[in-house]
Amino acid sequence: MNNPQTTKSVIVHALRALWLRSRERAQCLKNSKYCCEVCGVHASVAKGKEQKVSVHHKNGIDNWDNIITLIRQEMLCSP
């Protein structure tokens, strides 16, 4: 029998996919001028000089378990 509950990794993957396509992430990159705020490296797509820059939460997210629990509860209550 299949597990009736969505796994934590599936939920986290879906949230990450939403974040990667979000306007908020795009705005954060634009505000930092596509540059790492820690080491100063610039994002680049030039062939042979590719450099990716990640966006992170300034204060971090330390309550992932609470977020996952809330999502599961909402999924179960949805019609």
C-alpha positions, 0 to 999 in steps of 0.5 A: 500500500502506498504511503498516504502522506506526501514526504517531506522531501517532495514538499521541500522540492516543490517549495524550492521550485516555487522560490526559484521562479518567484518575483521575490527571488528575482527582485533580490537578485536585481537589488544585489546587482546579481552579485554575491553579498558575501564574497562579491562574485558576479553572476555570469552566463558567459561561455567558459566563465559561468558563475551562479549566484544563490539567494538565501534568507538573511535570517534563515528558516529554522522552522521547516518542520512547522511549515511542512506540518502546516502544508500537510494539514492544509492539503488534507483539509482541501476539498 
